[in-house]
């Protein structure tokens, strides 16, 4: 068969369901081969960056890679931001790019650049197909590496002349392996340390949103009562209604939740990536007793030097600890400080639920109404901006993977295309993206993609006519901010132009009703609110004056 046909056959054998992208002439053979596939759906996007974000969210929600596709040169370069975001946020992804003929890659040539070298820093592996017979091995390796903990992006480049060649090879059958598990001896040692502690606390990271890990974590907490603090990306690893849920940490200033770490004599980190929340922020003097449990050994850092590292499958690690808790007849710890933290934080989350302001809406009120409108399995996606800080602090979850926040690479423009992918994965759930007016406009063209797919999604835009997070941070450091303001379109007219339902809500009392209507409308809906970011400075003042509850 032709090399491009073989490439598609290999993707089918790997179980690839979706490829998102914008093809070019160097992808022509691949696209004709893909068109004949009955298994893989190609979703044409309006920008390659949007395609990469769609593939990222598909990977985060399913644990399996989707493809994102671009042509050579500028098309490949446009993928970079979304690919980097997926790779740093541990989402499996397959990046497919075209390339000029292999006969012209050694010299100055139209649109040719070293794409593999460009992708090397933002992927786990990047490779060019130099011979059609290598395609089965390359695709098998790329998908296996993308799925292997920690998951990430892998890139395969297919030059246009190689795609046309004949080959007699067939796809390699995927054969899964079980992840390595920890040795009993190290788990015994860690368990002895846990038994000796009086006030342990768990810091849960991105690895805990794996379904099996979350299940075992909840069992562990039910048995021990140890409280769980989640990073932004670990939301939902334990139910927000559980007594041991201590909500979320990750703001750069000290928050109420940090008091639980301050009071602890041991921090058990589970699936923790320090790219999310650096240990210098919670272990400034480097004196905390730390047990690290994750799929991989820890990054070396002066503020993060664990006494014990339990390296292996995280769900199995937690199962081993649960077995030891049972054998010991249960464990008892002092959780009074944790209970006080949970109580005070819960009061803050509910403080503005009855707001009746006009002309602008507080972030706390907006997120209270959003949480009330969303069922436990519904999915919220946050873009990047000041709103992300509020979502991280005030939107709490029942289940894993129901609040997707980019928090490694942290790219703006994530939420709208991501919501489209979330709809494709879970068309039966409510899907809500929350964006700032800056981040939304970075991939506004994907409104057409959502309309074309008739995606039942709701996008809420928090309008402040500014790069609000940058203004917030500059003001905190310098007492003022540079000119970060801009103008916006007429949002309702913009929605109408793209065939969306459009709503603008000026008053707090109307938001819950409009959200209800938007979720019941067919097709995509836009809800725009003027956000009261005077609350940013008030939160900064509050965080700077934290007195830990007792």
C-alpha positions in Angstrom: 0.0 0.0 0.0 1.0 3.6 -0.2 2.9 5.0 2.8 0.2 7.5 3.7 -2.4 4.6 3.7 -0.1 2.6 6.0 0.2 5.6 8.3 -3.6 5.9 8.7 -3.9 2.1 9.2 -1.3 2.3 12.0 -3.4 5.1 13.6 -6.5 3.0 13.4 -4.8 0.0 15.0 -3.8 2.4 17.9 -7.4 3.3 18.4 -7.0 7.0 17.4 -10.5 8.5 17.1 -9.9 12.1 16.2 -7.4 14.3 14.3 -7.9 18.0 14.6 -6.1 20.4 12.3 -5.6 22.5 9.2 -4.0 20.6 6.3 -1.7 21.9 3.6 -0.5 20.7 0.3 2.3 18.7 1.9 -0.4 16.7 3.8 -2.4 15.9 0.6 -1.7 12.2 0.4 -2.2 11.7 4.1 -5.5 13.6 4.0 -6.8 11.5 1.0 -5.8 8.3 2.9 -7.5 9.7 6.1 -10.7 10.5 4.2 -11.1 6.7 3.5 -10.9 5.8 7.2 -14.2 4.7 8.8 -12.7 5.0 12.3 -10.9 8.3 12.5 -12.8 11.5 12.3 -11.0 14.6 11.0 -12.1 17.8 12.5 -11.2 20.9 10.4 -10.3 23.8 12.7 -9.8 27.5 11.9 -6.3 27.7 13.4 -3.7 25.0 14.2 -3.4 26.3 17.8 -7.1 25.5 18.3 -6.5 22.0 16.9 -3.7 21.4 19.4 -5.9 22.5 22.4 -8.7 20.3 21.2 -6.3 17.3 21.0 -5.0 18.2 24.5 -8.4 18.2 26.1 -9.4 15.0 24.4 -6.2 13.5 25.9 -6.8 14.8 29.4 -10.4 13.5 29.4 -9.8 10.1 27.9 -6.1 9.2 28.7 -5.7 8.3 25.1 -4.0 10.5 22.5 -5.8 12.4 19.7 -4.0 13.8 16.7 -3.4 17.4 15.8 -2.3 18.2 12.3 -0.5 21.0 10.5 1.4 21.4 7.4 5.1 22.3 7.2 6.6 25.6 8.2 4.0 28.1 9.5 1.3 25.4 10.0 3.7 23.4 12.2 4.8 26.6 14.0 1.2 27.4 14.8 0.8 24.1 16.6 3.6 24.8 19.0 1.8 26.7 21.8 -0.9 24.0 22.2 1.5 21.2 22.0 3.7 22.7 24.7 0.6 23.2 26.8 -0.4 19.5 26.5 3.1 18.3 27.1 3.6 20.3 30.3 0.1 19.5 31.6 0.7 15.8 31.0 -1.9 15.2 28.3 -1.2 12.4 25.7 -1.1 13.8 22.2 0.1 12.8 18.7 1.4 15.7 16.6 1.4 15.1 12.8 3.0 17.5 10.4 3.8 17.5 6.7 7.1 18.4 5.3 8.6 19.3 1.9 10.2 16.5 -0.2 13.2 14.8 1.4 15.2 15.8 -1.7 15.1 19.5 -0.7 15.5 19.4 3.1 19.3 19.9 3.0 19.1 23.4 1.4 17.3 26.7 1.5 13.8 25.9 0.3 10.3 27.3 0.3 8.7 27.1 3.8 11.2 24.5 4.9 12.5 24.6 8.4 13.7 22.0 10.9 10.3 21.2 12.4 11.6 18.2 14.4 14.2 20.3 16.1 11.5 23.0 16.8 9.3 20.4 18.5 12.0 18.7 20.5 11.8 21.0 23.6 8.0 20.7 23.8 7.5 17.0 23.2 8.6 13.7 24.7 9.8 12.5 21.2 9.9 13.9 17.7 10.9 12.0 14.5 10.8 12.3 10.7 9.7 9.4 8.6 12.7 8.8 6.3 11.5 5.5 4.9 8.0 4.2 4.4 8.8 0.8 6.0 9.6 2.6 9.3 6.1 3.9 9.7 4.7 1.1 11.9 7.6 1.3 14.4 7.5 5.1 14.5 3.7 5.3 15.1 3.8 2.6 17.7 6.6 4.3 19.5 5.0 7.7 19.4 1.7 6.5 20.7 3.3 4.3 23.4 5.5 7.2 24.6 2.5 9.7 24.6 0.5 7.3 26.8 3.3 6.3 29.2 3.5 8.1 32.5 3.9 11.0 32.7 1.9 11.4 29.5 2.7 14.0 26.9 3.1 14.9 23.2 4.9 13.1 20.5 5.6 14.4 17.0 5.8 12.6 13.7 6.8 14.4 10.5 5.8 12.9 7.1 7.6 14.4 4.1 5.4 14.7 1.0 7.5 12.4 -1.2 7.8 9.7 1.4 4.0 9.7 1.8 3.6 8.7 -1.9 5.9 5.7 -1.8 4.8 2.1 -1.8 5.4 -0.3 1.2 4.7 -3.9 2.0 4.7 -3.3 5.8 1.7 -3.7 8.0 0.8 -2.0 11.3 2.3 -3.3 14.6 -0.2 -4.6 17.0 -0.3 -2.5 20.2 0.6 -4.5 23.3 0.0 -2.8 26.6 2.3 -3.2 29.6 1.5 -2.9 33.3 3.1 0.1 35.0 5.9 -0.8 37.5 4.8 -0.9 41.1 6.8 0.1 44.2 8.8 -2.4 46.3 7.2 -3.5 49.5 10.2 -2.4 51.6 10.0 1.3 50.6 6.2 1.3 51.2 6.8 -0.2 54.6 9.3 2.5 55.4 7.0 5.3 54.3 4.1 3.8 56.2 6.2 3.7 59.4 6.9 7.5 58.9 3.2 8.1 58.4 2.3 6.2 61.6 4.7 8.3 63.6 3.3 11.6 62.4 0.5 13.5 64.3 -0.7 16.0 61.8 0.0 14.7 58.2 -1.6 16.4 55.2 -1.8 15.3 51.6 -0.8 17.5 48.7 -2.5 16.0 45.6 -1.2 16.9 42.1 -2.1 16.2 38.5 -1.4 12.4 38.8 -4.3 12.0 41.2 -7.0 12.7 38.6 -6.4 9.3 37.1 -9.6 7.4 37.8 -8.0 4.5 39.7 -5.7 6.8 41.7 -8.6 8.9 42.8 -10.6 5.9 43.9 -7.8 4.6 46.0 -7.0 8.1 47.4 -10.6 8.4 48.6 -10.4 5.0 50.3 -7.2 6.0 52.0 -8.7 9.3 53.3 -11.9 7.5 54.5 -9.7 5.1 56.5 -7.3 7.8 58.0 -9.1 11.1 57.9 -6.0 12.8 56.4 -7.0 16.0 54.6 -6.3 16.5 50.9 -5.2 19.8 49.4 -5.4 19.8 45.6 -3.3 21.7 43.1 -5.3 23.5 40.4 -5.0 20.4 38.1 -6.0 17.9 40.8 -9.4 19.3 41.5 -12.0 16.5 42.0 -9.5 13.9 43.1 -11.6 13.9 46.3 -15.2 15.0 46.5 -15.6 18.6 47.6 -18.3 17.6 50.1 -16.0 15.2 51.9 -14.8 16.3 55.4 -11.2 15.6 54.3 -11.4 17.9 51.2 -9.3 21.0 52.0 -10.0 22.6 48.7 -7.3 24.1 46.4 -3.8 25.6 46.8 -1.8 27.4 44.2 -2.1 31.2 44.5 1.3 32.9 44.9 0.3 34.6 48.2 -0.6 32.7 51.4 -4.2 31.4 51.4 -6.3 29.9 54.2 -5.6 26.4 52.9 -1.8 26.9 53.4 -2.5 27.0 57.1 -3.1 23.2 57.0 0.4 22.7 55.6 1.9 25.1 58.1 0.3 23.1 61.0 1.4 19.7 59.5 4.4 17.7 60.6 4.4 15.7 57.4 3.4 16.4 53.8 2.5 13.4 51.6 2.7 14.5 48.0 0.7 12.3 45.5 1.1 12.7 41.8 2.6 16.2 42.5 4.2 18.2 39.7 6.2 21.2 41.1 5.6 23.0 37.8 2.1 23.8 39.2 3.0 25.1 42.6 6.6 25.4 43.6 7.6 23.9 47.0 9.4 27.1 48.0 5.8 28.5 48.5 4.9 25.9 51.0 8.3 24.7 52.3 10.3 27.9 52.4 12.7 26.8 55.0 13.1 23.3 53.6 12.3 21.6 56.9 9.0 19.8 56.1 9.1 16.0 56.3 8.0 14.9 52.9 6.9 11.6 51.4 6.8 11.7 47.6 4.6 9.1 45.8 4.4 9.4 42.0 4.9 7.5 38.8 8.4 9.0 38.5 11.1 10.1 40.9 11.0 13.7 42.0 12.7 16.7 40.4 15.7 17.8 42.4 15.0 21.0 44.3 16.4 22.5 47.5 12.9 23.1 48.8 11.7 19.6 48.0 13.9 16.8 49.4 11.7 13.9 50.4 12.6 11.5 53.2 11.0 8.7 51.1 10.1 8.4 47.5 7.6 5.7 46.5 8.0 5.4 42.7 5.6 3.4 40.6 1.9 3.2 39.7 0.2 5.7 42.0 -3.1 3.8 42.3 -1.2 0.7 43.3 0.9 2.7 45.8 -2.3 3.9 47.5 -3.7 0.4 47.4 -0.6 -0.9 49.2 -0.9 1.9 51.8 -4.6 1.0 52.3 -3.6 -2.6 52.9 -1.2 -1.5 55.6 -3.8 0.7 57.3 -6.2 -2.2 57.5 -3.4 -4.5 58.9 -2.6 -1.9 61.5 -6.2 -1.8 62.7 -6.6 1.8 61.4 -4.8 5.1 62.1 -5.7 8.2 64.1 -4.4 11.7 63.6 -5.0 15.2 64.9 -7.2 16.7 62.2 -8.5 19.7 64.2 -6.5 22.3 62.2 -7.7 20.8 59.0 -11.3 21.0 60.1 -10.8 24.6 61.0 -9.3 25.4 57.6 -12.1 23.6 55.8 -14.7 25.5 57.9 -13.2 28.9 57.2 -12.6 28.3 53.5 -16.2 27.0 53.1 -17.5 30.2 54.6 -15.4 32.3 52.2 -16.7 30.3 49.2 -20.3 31.1 50.2 -19.9 34.7 51.2 -21.3 36.4 48.1 -23.8 33.8 47.0 -26.7 36.2 47.7 -25.2 39.2 45.9 -27.6 41.5 44.1 -25.2 44.0 42.5 -26.0 45.9 39.3 -23.6 46.9 36.5 -20.9 44.4 37.4 -20.8 40.9 39.0 -18.3 39.7 41.6 -16.2 36.6 40.6 -17.3 34.8 43.8 -21.0 35.2 42.9 -20.4 34.2 39.3 -18.7 31.0 40.3 -21.3 30.2 43.0 -24.0 30.3 40.3 -21.9 28.3 37.9 -21.4 25.6 40.5 -25.1 25.5 41.3 -25.8 25.1 37.5 -23.4 22.2 37.0 -24.0 18.6 37.9 -21.1 16.6 39.5 -20.0 15.1 36.1 -20.3 18.3 34.1 -17.1 19.9 32.8 -15.8 23.4 33.3 -12.8 24.6 31.4 -10.8 27.6 32.5 -8.8 29.8 30.2 -5.8 31.7 31.6 -6.1 35.1 33.2 -7.4 36.6 36.4 -10.5 34.5 36.2 -8.3 31.4 36.5 -7.2 32.4 40.0 -10.8 32.8 41.0 -11.9 29.5 39.5 -9.0 27.7 41.1 -9.9 29.1 44.5 -13.7 29.1 44.4 -14.9 26.4 42.0 -14.6 23.0 43.7 -15.4 19.6 42.2 -17.0 16.3 43.0 -15.2 14.2 40.4 -11.8 14.1 38.7 -11.4 15.8 35.3 -14.5 18.0 35.7 -12.5 21.2 36.0 -9.7 21.6 33.4 -7.2 24.3 34.2 -4.0 24.7 32.2 -1.4 25.2 34.9 2.0 24.0 33.6 2.6 26.0 30.4 -0.5 28.2 31.1 -1.4 29.3 27.6 -4.2 31.7 26.9 -6.7 30.6 24.3 -7.2 27.1 25.7 -10.8 27.1 26.8 -13.0 27.7 23.7 -11.3 25.0 21.5 -11.0 22.8 24.6 -14.7 23.0 25.2 -15.4 21.8 21.7 -13.3 18.7 22.3 -14.9 18.1 25.7 -18.3 18.1 23.9 -17.1 15.5 21.4 -15.9 13.3 24.3 -19.0 13.8 26.5 -21.9 15.1 24.4 -24.3 14.1 27.3 -22.7 16.5 29.8 -22.9 20.2 30.3 -19.8 21.9 29.0 -18.8 25.4 30.2 -15.8 27.4 29.3 -14.9 30.5 31.3 -12.6 33.0 29.5 -11.4 36.5 30.0 -12.2 38.9 27.1 -8.4 38.7 26.2 -8.1 34.9 26.1 -11.4 34.4 24.3 -10.4 36.6 21.4 -7.1 34.6 20.9 -9.0 31.7 19.4 -12.3 33.4 18.6 -12.2 31.9 15.1 -13.1 28.5 16.6 -16.6 29.8 17.2 -17.2 28.8 13.6 -15.9 25.3 14.3 -18.3 25.0 17.3 -21.2 26.1 15.1 -20.3 23.8 12.3 -20.2 20.8 14.8 -23.4 22.1 16.4 -21.6 21.7 19.7 -23.8 22.2 22.8 -21.3 24.3 24.8 -21.6 27.4 26.8 -18.8 30.0 26.9 -18.9 32.6 29.6 -16.7 35.7 29.0 -15.6 37.8 32.0 -15.2 41.3 30.5 -12.9 43.8 32.0 -11.4 45.4 28.8 -7.9 44.5 30.0 -5.2 41.9 30.5 -6.5 41.7 34.0 -4.1 39.1 35.5 -1.1 41.1 34.4 -2.6 44.3 35.8 -3.3 42.5 39.1 0.3 41.3 39.4 1.9 44.6 38.3 -0.2 46.5 40.8 0.8 44.0 43.6 4.5 44.6 42.9 4.7 48.2 41.8 1.5 49.8 43.1 0.2 50.5 39.6 0.1 48.9 36.2 1.0 49.8 32.7 -1.6 50.5 30.0 -3.2 47.0 29.5 -6.6 48.1 28.3 -8.3 47.4 25.0 -11.7 47.5 23.3 -14.1 44.7 22.7 -16.7 43.8 20.0 -20.4 43.9 20.6 -20.6 40.4 22.1 -24.2 39.7 21.2 -23.7 40.7 17.6 -20.5 38.7 17.5 -22.5 35.6 18.7 -25.2 36.2 16.1 -22.6 36.6 13.3 -21.2 33.2 14.1 -24.7 31.6 14.5 -24.4 31.3 18.3 -27.0 32.2 20.9 -25.9 35.4 22.7 -26.5 36.8 26.1 -25.2 39.7 28.1 -25.9 39.8 31.9 -25.5 43.1 33.7 -27.0 42.2 37.1 -26.0 39.5 39.6 -29.6 38.5 40.2 -30.1 37.6 36.5 -27.1 35.3 36.1 -28.4 32.0 37.4 -31.5 32.3 35.1 -29.5 33.2 32.0 -27.1 30.3 32.7 -30.1 27.9 32.9 -31.4 29.2 29.6 -28.0 28.9 27.9 -27.6 25.3 28.9 -31.0 24.4 27.6 -30.4 26.1 24.2 -29.5 24.0 21.2 -26.0 24.7 19.9 -23.3 26.9 21.2 -24.2 29.9 23.5 -22.2 32.9 24.6 -22.8 34.5 28.0 -20.9 37.8 28.7 -20.7 39.4 32.1 -19.0 42.6 33.3 -16.7 41.3 36.0 -16.0 43.3 39.1 -12.2 42.9 39.3 -12.0 45.4 42.2 -12.2 42.1 44.1 -8.7 41.3 43.0 -7.1 43.9 45.2 -9.4 42.9 48.1 -8.3 39.3 47.7 -4.7 40.4 47.7 -5.3 42.4 50.9 -7.1 39.4 52.4 -4.2 37.0 51.5 -1.6 39.3 52.9 -3.4 39.4 56.2 -4.1 35.7 56.8 -4.4 34.6 60.4 -4.7 30.8 60.5 -7.9 29.4 62.0 -7.6 27.2 65.0 
